[in-house]
Amino acid sequence: MSSSGDAHGDPLNPTPRVREPGRAIETVLLASTACLLAAVAWPIFVGASATPPSIEQAAVAAPVDEPSQVEIATPPPTLAATTTGPVIQIALLLDTSSSMDGLLDQARTQLWRVVNTLDGATYQGEQPRLEIALYEYGNDTLNGESGWIRRVQPFSSELNNVSEALFSLTTNGGREHAGQVIGRSIDELEWRVGEGTLRVVYIAGNEAFEQGPVPFRQAISNAKEQGIVVNTVYCGGADDSDAAGWRDGATVSGGRFLSINHNHVAVHIAAPQDAELARLGQEINETYIRYGADGQRGLDNLVEQDNNMADYGVGGVVERSVSKCSGMYRNDSWDLVDAIDAKSLRIQDVDRSGLPEPLQGLDDDELRAHVAAKQQLRTSLQQRIAELAKLREAHVTAERARMSENPDSLDSAIIGAIHEQATAAGFTLDQS
């Protein structure tokens, strides 16, 4: 990967690999252009509402097997954070035992579709921040002392990091302690409190829900007391004997019980807009400007997640391209355009040594003009992507109805439940 910070590349055919950013030196600054990117600044304010004591403290210790890998020690429960802006928090708890390869593939490829369906959501006219966390459980390569459970990704609004975490998962084993992983996610994650918050858990798996040292009713009741909804996703038939516990868990929470075919492979419905959407998804990479200590890694990861989706075919590429026009797709920690737009950084405070070499010698006015030009280009590309995405969705919806296809997959389960629960929490969803 080059040290250049603006991402440059050739147009993307439907499914090829994405090329790395180039080294072209930009010396002509578009000082006459200045356009703020239409997105929402998402500040986070840390409050002092304490998380209740861990329900695992009273649980009987789980039998310990010799772990095949050492798990990083889990930090103590964090204080809940108060936020003055709306936020949607989704914790995904995925069974990574040996029978769950299909579930992981669905989670990896359908993340961007879930994000796309939430774009346009508002709370009292303000767009919410989307944060996603990830746990895995039931994998024998994890530490037995922790119940074969691992927090893979804390809550993050930078969705490339969530995608990277999903692609890092492998399956093996296992022993599925549903109550314990629910309890840990409630205790350990930094859940927001305050008006305009939606906090939901999705736990997915295919074994008996009653396993492990923590009773699932206890864990779910604790979540409910804190206003966190637990949805259960059973990977199998709704009438299977093991499905009963999953259904009971959703009933205790007031959430939704869903059964899916975790081995379902989505059939891509081709649309006339696919090729242009795929190309625009790469072109928008040209508008990113790395900055700071994490800048190069963030840029590398953007390209890597593009490549990961390209491996799954044009359908995944298109969904990810559409996500890049979403206000929920943010990269404030490493992209200067997003950081300036979110007002989390001022031009005069930018450490020039963390910028691409061609930009390091610019004064504040020159750098401000360069960022504004990238903002304008990004806004233009996002508008075109949004137009094409609406046309494509109409085409796909009509084709799916004609084919009588109603896939019982993970994204359908998540989308249906979260739309219902977001509406109940006072959010307005874009139905177009």
C-alpha positions as CSV (number, residue, x, y, z in Angstrom):
1,M,0.0,0.0,0.0
2,S,1.4,3.4,-0.9
3,S,1.9,6.1,1.6
4,S,-0.3,8.5,-0.4
5,G,-3.5,9.4,1.4
6,D,-6.0,10.3,-1.3
7,A,-7.4,7.0,-2.7
8,H,-7.1,6.7,-6.5
9,G,-8.2,3.8,-8.7
10,D,-9.5,2.7,-12.0
11,P,-13.2,2.1,-12.5
12,L,-14.5,-1.1,-11.0
13,N,-16.0,-3.8,-13.2
14,P,-18.7,-5.7,-11.4
15,T,-16.6,-8.0,-9.3
16,P,-12.8,-7.5,-9.8
17,R,-10.4,-6.8,-7.0
18,V,-10.0,-3.2,-6.0
19,R,-6.7,-1.6,-6.7
20,E,-4.7,0.3,-4.1
21,P,-4.5,4.1,-3.8
22,G,-2.0,5.6,-6.3
23,R,0.7,8.1,-5.9
24,A,-0.4,10.9,-8.1
25,I,0.6,14.3,-6.6
26,E,-2.2,16.8,-6.6
27,T,-0.7,20.3,-7.0
28,V,-3.7,22.1,-8.5
29,L,-6.0,23.1,-5.6
30,L,-9.7,23.8,-6.3
31,A,-9.9,26.8,-4.1
32,S,-13.1,28.0,-5.7
33,T,-15.1,25.0,-4.6
34,A,-16.6,24.8,-1.1
35,C,-19.4,22.4,-0.2
36,L,-20.2,20.8,3.1
37,L,-20.9,17.1,2.9
38,A,-24.5,16.4,3.9
39,A,-24.1,14.3,7.0
40,V,-24.5,14.5,10.8
41,A,-21.8,15.3,13.4
42,W,-22.0,12.7,16.0
43,P,-20.5,13.8,19.4
44,I,-20.4,11.3,22.2
45,F,-20.7,12.5,25.8
46,V,-19.8,10.2,28.6
47,G,-22.2,10.2,31.6
48,A,-22.2,8.6,35.0
49,S,-25.0,6.1,34.9
50,A,-23.5,2.9,36.3
51,T,-24.0,-0.5,34.8
52,P,-25.6,-3.0,37.3
53,P,-23.3,-5.7,38.8
54,S,-22.5,-8.5,36.4
55,I,-25.0,-11.4,36.6
56,E,-22.0,-13.7,36.0
57,Q,-20.6,-12.9,39.4
58,A,-23.4,-15.0,41.0
59,A,-23.2,-17.8,38.4
60,V,-21.7,-21.2,39.0
61,A,-18.4,-21.5,37.3
62,A,-18.4,-23.3,34.0
63,P,-16.3,-26.4,33.5
64,V,-12.9,-25.4,32.3
65,D,-11.2,-27.2,29.4
66,E,-7.6,-26.5,28.5
67,P,-8.0,-23.5,26.0
68,S,-6.3,-23.7,22.7
69,Q,-5.8,-20.0,22.6
70,V,-5.5,-17.4,25.3
71,E,-8.3,-14.8,25.3
72,I,-7.5,-11.2,26.1
73,A,-8.8,-10.4,29.6
74,T,-12.2,-8.8,29.5
75,P,-12.3,-5.3,31.0
76,P,-14.7,-4.6,33.8
77,P,-18.2,-3.3,32.9
78,T,-18.1,0.3,31.7
79,L,-20.2,3.2,32.8
80,A,-23.2,3.9,30.6
81,A,-22.7,6.9,28.4
82,T,-25.3,9.6,28.1
83,T,-25.7,11.0,24.6
84,T,-27.6,14.2,23.5
85,G,-27.9,12.9,20.0
86,P,-29.9,9.9,18.8
87,V,-28.2,6.6,18.5
88,I,-29.0,3.0,17.3
89,Q,-26.8,0.4,19.0
90,I,-26.8,-3.2,17.7
91,A,-24.9,-6.0,19.4
92,L,-24.5,-9.1,17.3
93,L,-23.8,-12.3,19.2
94,L,-22.8,-15.0,16.7
95,D,-22.4,-18.7,17.3
96,T,-19.1,-19.7,15.7
97,S,-19.3,-23.4,16.4
98,S,-18.4,-25.7,13.5
99,S,-21.9,-25.8,12.0
100,M,-22.1,-22.0,11.6
101,D,-20.1,-21.2,8.4
102,G,-23.2,-20.3,6.6
103,L,-24.3,-17.9,9.3
104,L,-20.9,-16.1,9.2
105,D,-21.1,-15.8,5.4
106,Q,-24.6,-14.2,5.7
107,A,-23.4,-11.8,8.4
108,R,-20.3,-10.7,6.3
109,T,-22.2,-10.2,3.1
110,Q,-25.4,-8.8,4.5
111,L,-24.0,-6.2,6.9
112,W,-24.2,-3.5,4.2
113,R,-27.8,-4.3,3.3
114,V,-28.8,-3.8,7.0
115,V,-26.9,-0.5,7.0
116,N,-28.6,0.6,3.8
117,T,-32.1,0.0,5.1
118,L,-31.4,2.2,8.1
119,D,-30.2,5.1,6.0
120,G,-32.8,7.9,6.2
121,A,-33.9,7.0,9.7
122,T,-34.4,10.1,11.9
123,Y,-35.3,10.9,15.5
124,Q,-37.1,14.2,15.8
125,G,-35.6,15.2,12.5
126,E,-32.0,14.2,13.4
127,Q,-30.2,11.3,11.9
128,P,-29.0,8.8,14.4
129,R,-25.5,7.5,14.9
130,L,-25.3,3.7,14.2
131,E,-23.0,1.7,16.4
132,I,-22.4,-2.1,16.0
133,A,-20.6,-4.5,18.4
134,L,-19.7,-8.1,17.8
135,Y,-19.3,-11.2,20.1
136,E,-18.6,-14.8,19.1
137,Y,-19.5,-17.7,21.3
138,G,-19.5,-21.5,21.2
139,N,-16.0,-21.8,19.6
140,D,-13.7,-24.4,21.3
141,T,-10.6,-22.4,20.3
142,L,-11.7,-19.7,22.7
143,N,-10.8,-19.6,26.5
144,G,-12.9,-22.1,28.4
145,E,-12.6,-20.1,31.6
146,S,-14.6,-17.3,29.9
147,G,-17.3,-19.7,28.7
148,W,-15.9,-19.9,25.1
149,I,-17.0,-16.4,24.6
150,R,-15.0,-13.4,23.1
151,R,-15.8,-9.8,22.5
152,V,-14.5,-9.3,19.0
153,Q,-15.5,-5.6,18.5
154,P,-16.8,-3.1,21.0
155,F,-19.4,-0.6,19.8
156,S,-18.1,1.2,16.7
157,S,-19.6,3.6,14.2
158,E,-16.8,2.9,11.8
159,L,-18.4,0.1,9.9
160,N,-15.3,-1.0,8.0
161,N,-13.9,-2.1,11.4
162,V,-17.1,-4.2,12.0
163,S,-16.7,-5.8,8.6
164,E,-13.0,-6.5,9.3
165,A,-14.0,-8.2,12.5
166,L,-16.6,-10.4,10.8
167,F,-14.1,-11.5,8.2
168,S,-11.7,-12.5,11.0
169,L,-14.0,-15.1,12.5
170,T,-13.6,-18.8,12.0
171,T,-15.7,-21.8,13.2
172,N,-14.7,-24.6,15.5
173,G,-16.3,-26.7,18.2
174,G,-18.3,-26.0,20.4
175,R,-20.4,-25.3,23.5
176,E,-23.0,-22.5,23.2
177,H,-23.6,-20.6,26.4
178,A,-26.4,-18.3,25.2
179,G,-27.3,-16.8,28.6
180,Q,-23.7,-16.1,29.4
181,V,-22.9,-14.3,26.2
182,I,-26.0,-12.2,26.6
183,G,-25.0,-11.3,30.1
184,R,-21.5,-10.4,29.1
185,S,-22.7,-8.2,26.3
186,I,-25.0,-6.3,28.6
187,D,-22.4,-5.9,31.3
188,E,-19.3,-5.1,29.1
189,L,-20.5,-2.9,26.3
190,E,-20.9,0.9,26.6
191,W,-24.6,1.2,26.1
192,R,-26.0,4.7,25.6
193,V,-28.7,6.1,27.8
194,G,-31.0,9.1,27.2
195,E,-33.7,10.2,24.8
196,G,-33.5,8.9,21.2
197,T,-31.6,5.7,21.9
198,L,-32.5,2.3,20.5
199,R,-30.5,-0.6,22.0
200,V,-30.9,-4.1,20.7
201,V,-29.2,-7.5,20.8
202,Y,-29.4,-10.1,18.2
203,I,-28.2,-13.6,19.3
204,A,-27.9,-16.2,16.6
205,G,-27.2,-19.9,16.9
206,N,-28.6,-23.4,16.5
207,E,-28.2,-25.3,19.8
208,A,-30.2,-25.5,23.0
209,F,-30.7,-22.1,24.5
210,E,-30.5,-23.3,28.1
211,Q,-26.7,-24.3,28.0
212,G,-24.1,-22.8,30.3
213,P,-23.8,-21.4,33.8
214,V,-26.0,-18.3,33.4
215,P,-29.8,-18.9,33.0
216,F,-30.9,-17.1,29.9
217,R,-34.0,-15.8,31.7
218,Q,-31.8,-14.1,34.2
219,A,-29.6,-12.5,31.6
220,I,-32.5,-11.4,29.4
221,S,-34.4,-10.0,32.4
222,N,-31.4,-7.9,33.4
223,A,-31.2,-6.6,29.8
224,K,-34.9,-5.7,29.8
225,E,-34.6,-3.8,33.1
226,Q,-32.1,-1.6,31.3
227,G,-34.3,-1.1,28.3
228,I,-32.2,-3.3,26.0
229,V,-34.2,-5.5,23.7
230,V,-33.0,-9.1,23.0
231,N,-34.0,-10.7,19.7
232,T,-33.3,-14.4,19.2
233,V,-32.4,-15.8,15.8
234,Y,-32.6,-19.6,15.6
235,C,-30.7,-21.2,12.8
236,G,-33.1,-24.0,11.9
237,G,-36.8,-24.8,11.6
238,A,-39.2,-22.9,13.9
239,D,-40.7,-26.2,15.0
240,D,-37.4,-27.8,16.0
241,S,-37.3,-29.0,19.6
242,D,-34.3,-26.6,20.3
243,A,-36.3,-23.6,19.0
244,A,-38.5,-23.5,22.0
245,G,-35.8,-22.0,24.3
246,W,-35.0,-19.4,21.7
247,R,-38.7,-18.5,21.4
248,D,-38.9,-18.3,25.2
249,G,-35.9,-15.9,25.3
250,A,-37.6,-13.5,23.0
251,T,-40.8,-13.7,25.0
252,V,-39.0,-12.8,28.2
253,S,-37.3,-9.8,26.5
254,G,-40.3,-8.5,24.6
255,G,-38.1,-8.9,21.5
256,R,-38.7,-11.0,18.4
257,F,-38.0,-14.7,17.8
258,L,-36.9,-15.5,14.3
259,S,-35.9,-18.7,12.6
260,I,-33.7,-18.6,9.5
261,N,-31.9,-21.0,7.1
262,H,-28.4,-20.1,7.9
263,N,-27.1,-22.0,4.9
264,H,-29.2,-20.0,2.5
265,V,-27.1,-18.5,-0.2
266,A,-28.7,-15.3,-1.6
267,V,-29.5,-15.3,-5.3
268,H,-28.2,-12.0,-6.8
269,I,-30.9,-10.4,-8.8
270,A,-29.2,-8.5,-11.6
271,A,-30.2,-4.9,-12.2
272,P,-29.3,-2.4,-14.9
273,Q,-27.7,-0.1,-12.3
274,D,-25.2,-2.7,-11.0
275,A,-22.2,-1.8,-13.1
276,E,-22.4,1.9,-12.5
277,L,-23.0,1.5,-8.8
278,A,-19.9,-0.8,-8.6
279,R,-17.8,1.8,-10.5
280,L,-19.0,4.7,-8.3
281,G,-18.3,2.7,-5.2
282,Q,-14.6,2.7,-6.2
283,E,-14.6,6.3,-7.4
284,I,-15.8,7.6,-4.1
285,N,-12.6,6.1,-2.6
286,E,-10.8,9.0,-4.4
287,T,-12.3,11.4,-1.9
288,Y,-10.7,10.0,1.2
289,I,-7.7,11.8,2.8
290,R,-5.8,9.9,5.5
291,Y,-4.6,11.8,8.5
292,G,-3.2,10.9,11.9
293,A,-1.6,7.8,13.3
294,D,-4.4,5.5,12.1
295,G,-4.8,7.1,8.7
296,Q,-2.9,4.6,6.6
297,R,-4.4,1.6,8.4
298,G,-7.9,3.1,7.8
299,L,-7.3,3.6,4.1
300,D,-5.8,0.1,3.8
301,N,-8.9,-1.4,5.6
302,L,-11.3,0.4,3.3
303,V,-9.7,-1.2,0.3
304,E,-9.5,-4.6,2.1
305,Q,-13.2,-4.6,2.8
306,D,-14.0,-3.6,-0.8
307,N,-11.9,-6.7,-1.8
308,N,-13.6,-8.9,0.7
309,M,-17.0,-8.1,-0.8
310,A,-15.7,-8.5,-4.3
311,D,-14.9,-12.1,-3.5
312,Y,-18.7,-12.6,-2.9
313,G,-19.7,-11.3,-6.2
314,V,-21.5,-8.3,-7.7
315,G,-24.3,-8.3,-5.2
316,G,-22.0,-7.7,-2.2
317,V,-20.1,-5.0,-4.2
318,V,-23.2,-3.1,-5.0
319,E,-24.6,-3.2,-1.4
320,R,-21.3,-1.9,-0.1
321,S,-21.2,0.8,-2.8
322,V,-24.6,2.0,-1.7
323,S,-23.5,2.1,1.9
324,K,-20.9,4.6,1.0
325,C,-23.6,7.2,0.3
326,S,-25.2,6.6,3.7
327,G,-24.8,9.1,6.5
328,M,-24.2,6.2,8.8
329,Y,-21.0,5.2,6.9
330,R,-18.4,7.3,8.8
331,N,-14.6,7.3,9.0
332,D,-13.9,10.2,11.3
333,S,-10.9,8.7,13.0
334,W,-8.8,8.5,9.9
335,D,-10.5,10.4,7.0
336,L,-9.9,14.2,7.1
337,V,-13.0,14.9,5.1
338,D,-15.3,13.1,7.6
339,A,-13.4,14.6,10.6
340,I,-13.8,18.2,9.4
341,D,-17.4,17.6,8.4
342,A,-18.1,16.2,11.9
343,K,-16.4,19.1,13.5
344,S,-14.2,16.7,15.5
345,L,-11.1,18.4,14.1
346,R,-10.2,21.9,12.9
347,I,-8.0,22.5,9.9
348,Q,-5.6,24.6,12.0
349,D,-5.1,21.7,14.4
350,V,-4.3,19.1,11.7
351,D,-0.8,17.6,12.2
352,R,0.7,17.9,8.8
353,S,3.1,15.0,9.3
354,G,0.2,12.6,9.3
355,L,-1.1,13.7,5.9
356,P,0.0,12.4,2.5
357,E,3.3,14.0,1.5
358,P,1.8,16.3,-1.2
359,L,-0.4,17.9,1.4
360,Q,2.1,18.4,4.2
361,G,3.4,21.8,2.9
362,L,-0.1,23.4,2.5
363,D,-1.1,26.3,4.7
364,D,-4.5,26.3,6.4
365,D,-6.3,28.0,3.5
366,E,-4.9,25.7,0.9
367,L,-5.7,22.6,2.9
368,R,-9.2,23.9,3.6
369,A,-9.8,24.4,-0.1
370,H,-8.4,20.9,-0.8
371,V,-10.8,19.3,1.7
372,A,-13.7,21.3,0.4
373,A,-13.0,20.0,-3.1
374,K,-13.0,16.5,-1.9
375,Q,-16.3,17.1,0.0
376,Q,-17.9,18.5,-3.1
377,L,-16.8,15.5,-5.2
378,R,-18.0,13.1,-2.5
379,T,-21.4,14.7,-2.2
380,S,-21.9,14.6,-6.0
381,L,-21.0,10.9,-6.1
382,Q,-23.2,10.1,-3.1
383,Q,-26.2,11.8,-4.8
384,R,-25.7,9.8,-7.9
385,I,-25.3,6.5,-5.9
386,A,-28.5,7.3,-4.0
387,E,-30.5,7.9,-7.2
388,L,-29.3,4.7,-8.8
389,A,-29.9,2.8,-5.5
390,K,-33.6,3.7,-5.5
391,L,-34.0,2.6,-9.1
392,R,-32.2,-0.6,-8.4
393,E,-34.3,-1.4,-5.3
394,A,-37.5,-0.9,-7.2
395,H,-36.2,-3.3,-9.9
396,V,-35.1,-5.9,-7.4
397,T,-38.3,-5.7,-5.4
398,A,-40.4,-6.3,-8.5
399,E,-38.2,-9.2,-9.6
400,R,-38.3,-10.8,-6.2
401,A,-42.1,-10.5,-6.1
402,R,-42.3,-12.1,-9.6
403,M,-40.0,-14.9,-8.4
404,S,-42.0,-15.3,-5.1
405,E,-38.7,-15.2,-3.3
406,N,-38.8,-14.4,0.4
407,P,-35.5,-15.4,1.8
408,D,-35.4,-16.5,5.5
409,S,-31.9,-15.1,6.0
410,L,-30.1,-13.1,8.7
411,D,-30.5,-9.7,7.1
412,S,-34.2,-10.2,6.6
413,A,-34.5,-11.2,10.3
414,I,-32.5,-8.2,11.5
415,I,-34.2,-5.7,9.2
416,G,-37.7,-6.7,10.1
417,A,-37.2,-6.6,13.8
418,I,-35.2,-3.4,14.0
419,H,-37.7,-1.5,11.8
420,E,-40.4,-2.5,14.2
421,Q,-38.5,-1.7,17.3
422,A,-37.1,1.6,15.9
423,T,-40.6,2.8,15.1
424,A,-41.8,1.8,18.6
425,A,-38.9,3.9,20.1
426,G,-39.9,7.0,18.2
427,F,-37.7,6.8,15.1
428,T,-39.0,7.6,11.7
429,L,-37.8,5.3,8.9
430,D,-37.5,6.2,5.2
431,Q,-39.9,3.8,3.5
432,S,-39.0,4.9,-0.1
